[in-house]
Structure formats: C-alpha cells, structure tokens
Amino acid sequence: MTANPSANPSAKTQGTALITGASSGIGAVYADRLARRGFDLILVARNRERLAALADRLGGETGRKVEVLPADLTDKADIARVEAVLRTRGDITMLVNNAGVGATAPLLASDIDKMEAMISLNVSVLTRLTYAAVPGFVARGAGTLVNIASIVAISPETLNGVYGGSKAFVLALSQSLQHELAGKGVRVQAVLPGATATEFWDIAGLPVHNLPGEWVMTAEDMVDASLAGLDQGEQVTIPALPSQDEWNAFEAARRAMSTRLSNAAPAARYKVGATVSG
C-alpha cells in the first residue's frame, strides 16, 4: 500500500489515538486512517501477533509511533491496564471504542451466559474506558471520543434484542455525553454502521456471505464515511443513510417529545386520576 502523502512523518502529530478491537476489521481500518491523518496510535486487542504486524506496517508506511497493548477486554486485570493508560497518558487525544461482539439468533434461541458476556463487553467495558479517558480530555480542554454503536440501536428488531439493547446504550451514553460536555472542548461521535464486511458476522453466527450483497459495506468505506462525518461535525453518523436530514428529523421529533414525557397527571386518554363526583 502506498502511504498517503498527507501522512508526512515530519508533520505535527495530532496526538495519540487509542483504538480497541484494533487487530482486524473496523478497528484496523481506523488505525490505518488515523495514522495517515497524523495520529500516533495505541492498538488494543487480544491477538498480539496481528497487532504487531499491523503496528509494523503502519509505522513503516506512515512514520507514526504505533504502540501495541495486547489485552483481553473480558479480563478485569487487562481492562484495568487499559484504563490506567487512558487515565495517565496526557498525549491521548482520541479514544475509539470499537471492541464489541454481536449476535444474530433470536432471544429465545440464545445462551444467557453469552448474552451476559456481550453486555459486559459492549456496555460495561465501553463505559469504563470512557470514564477513564473523558476526565483527562475535559481537563486538557480537548479530545475526541468515537463510540461504535450499530444501526440496531435505532432498529432493534433487525437482529438479536440483547445486541440491539447494548448498542442502544452506546447511543444513549454518547448523546448524554454530548449534552453534558458541550462547551468543554470534547467531541463525542456515535457511529451506527449497518452490515459491514468483517469477521463480526462469522463470530455472531451468520457469515457475511449469507447477506444480500447490496446491504454490505466494506470496512474501509464505513470508516472513511465515519471520519468524514466527524470532520463535518456530525454527532451521530450513519454511514449508509442517504440524507443526514433523515436523522435530524428523527432527532428533532425525539427532542420535541422529550419535553412532554413527565407530568404530575397521567395523560387524559387513560382516564385515571380524575376526581370522581357523585
């Protein structure tokens, strides 16, 4: 692969991006693209050999500093090591929370222990790493948090309901942080990919070749679109959505309804709580 000319190793660094799930698929493409944008990298994943090979390639092609942090994010000690790096490294300017797993089987056909493990990785680990990184971003007045969710966050009927619920959490957390951190110099982007050609589908039990080709985006296109959305200031990026106006209308309707969700009296249509005369 020819290095992007804009990724001049002598160019001023954009800081360091820590990427989870970085050994393959979406995470590896983020690593490639961010290195070419001038970021040094910390790559986190279980597969030490894949990480090392990716680090060697990107370091050679871009001149950026690429560190590997092998970690199993299902292991509490390994999670703690990654958290410590995020808390103590003042050069980290971006966290890409990409690590996660999915499921395609219906709820009643799913193993509860696997569902619990999915919640732990998709929700708990992402939350812990976010809590480790964001205070430093706020203290420094700058930083970017990219949370990889999924279209099932707003279309939970599409796949396994626990998976959809876990990604709805990622979206809700991201939106809450966007509100809470406004004016503090921290950017928060939630990315909602549709079907993407990665190993995700094999692990989830539905190899990607079983899906209609017109549904499936390459990981390269997905990441490039997501980074373009970040550049354009999008807080929620859905790479396949034809018009951002569709999301804006969806979000406007949600926000408008949010002002009418809490009231001392039940809605009139329920005909409860009224004083009964006679």
C-alpha positions, -999 to 999 in steps of 0.1 A, spaced: 0 0 0 13 35 -8 14 59 21 -9 89 19 13 119 10 -6 139 37 7 115 63 41 130 64 61 116 93 76 150 99 41 166 102 29 178 136 12 150 154 -25 150 161 -17 133 194 -23 97 202 -54 77 194 -62 46 214 -83 21 194 -99 -10 209 -106 -41 188 -78 -28 166 -63 -61 152 -88 -65 123 -119 -52 106 -132 -17 115 -106 -12 142 -76 -19 119 -90 4 93 -94 32 119 -58 26 128 -47 29 92 -67 61 85 -58 78 118 -21 71 113 -23 87 79 -40 117 94 -11 123 117 -21 104 149 3 82 169 -15 50 179 -21 27 208 -36 -5 195 -56 -27 218 -68 -62 211 -63 -98 222 -43 -110 192 -7 -100 199 6 -112 165 -20 -93 145 -14 -62 165 24 -64 160 20 -70 122 -3 -40 119 19 -18 140 50 -27 119 32 -20 87 16 13 98 48 25 114 68 18 83 42 34 59 34 65 79 63 72 102 40 75 132 46 59 165 25 28 169 23 10 202 6 -23 209 -13 -30 241 -24 -67 240 -54 -70 262 -84 -93 266 -112 -69 275 -132 -98 291 -104 -99 318 -107 -74 346 -69 -71 350 -65 -64 314 -93 -38 314 -76 -21 344 -43 -19 324 -61 -1 295 -79 22 319 -46 31 336 -31 41 302 -61 63 294 -60 80 328 -23 87 329 -12 94 293 -16 131 286 -8 126 249 -40 107 242 -64 129 222 -88 103 208 -104 71 221 -122 48 196 -144 24 215 -147 -2 188 -143 -35 206 -176 -54 208 -194 -86 199 -228 -93 184 -255 -120 180 -280 -128 153 -300 -156 169 -334 -147 184 -335 -141 221 -353 -174 228 -325 -193 209 -297 -175 227 -274 -186 255 -279 -164 285 -243 -166 296 -232 -154 261 -257 -126 263 -243 -115 296 -208 -116 283 -219 -94 253 -235 -69 277 -202 -68 297 -181 -61 266 -204 -38 247 -217 -19 276 -196 -22 308 -161 -22 292 -170 7 269 -183 26 298 -152 20 320 -129 31 292 -150 62 285 -148 71 322 -111 66 321 -105 88 291 -130 117 293 -119 134 326 -85 139 310 -100 153 278 -120 177 299 -90 188 320 -70 194 288 -99 211 271 -97 189 241 -103 153 230 -124 131 208 -145 101 218 -157 78 190 -182 51 201 -190 24 176 -227 15 180 -248 0 153 -280 7 133 -297 -18 157 -295 10 183 -325 25 165 -337 -7 147 -337 -33 175 -360 -56 155 -333 -62 130 -311 -86 150 -308 -102 184 -326 -80 210 -298 -80 236 -273 -69 210 -297 -41 200 -302 -31 236 -264 -30 242 -259 -7 212 -289 15 222 -270 20 254 -239 31 234 -260 56 215 -278 69 246 -245 73 265 -229 92 236 -259 116 234 -259 122 271 -221 130 270 -227 153 240 -251 172 262 -230 171 294 -197 180 278 -209 208 255 -185 237 257 -157 217 273 -137 211 241 -146 174 239 -161 159 208 -183 128 210 -194 109 180 -216 78 179 -212 57 147 -241 35 136 -228 11 109 -251 -12 90 -239 -46 78 -201 -43 73 -178 -69 58 -158 -80 88 -153 -111 110 -182 -99 132 -207 -119 112 -187 -152 115 -184 -147 153 -221 -138 155 -231 -170 137 -242 -156 104 -213 -154 79 -215 -122 58 -218 -141 25 -254 -150 37 -264 -114 35 -275 -97 3 -245 -80 -13 -263 -47 -16 -266 -45 22 -229 -50 30 -204 -21 31 -167 -26 32 -149 -17 64 -128 8 45 -159 27 32 -176 25 66 -146 41 84 -139 67 57 -176 78 58 -175 79 96 -144 101 96 -159 123 70 -189 126 93 -166 135 122 -150 162 100 -184 176 92 -193 179 129 -219 151 130 -226 138 165 -243 107 151 -231 92 119 -250 65 100 -227 58 70 -254 42 48 -282 67 55 -289 86 22 -295 120 39 -285 134 73 -318 153 72 -335 120 80 -315 116 112 -320 153 120 -358 149 117 -358 117 138 -337 135 165 -359 166 164 -390 145 169 -374 128 199 -363 160 215 -397 176 210 -414 146 226 -389 147 255 -405 179 269 -438 160 273 -426 128 290 -430 137 326 -461 153 342 -479 151 376 -510 138 359 -514 108 336 -523 116 300 -561 123 296 -565 92 273 -560 69 303 -589 84 322 -573 79 356 -565 102 385 -596 125 379 -619 133 408 -650 111 407 -682 131 416 -715 119 429 
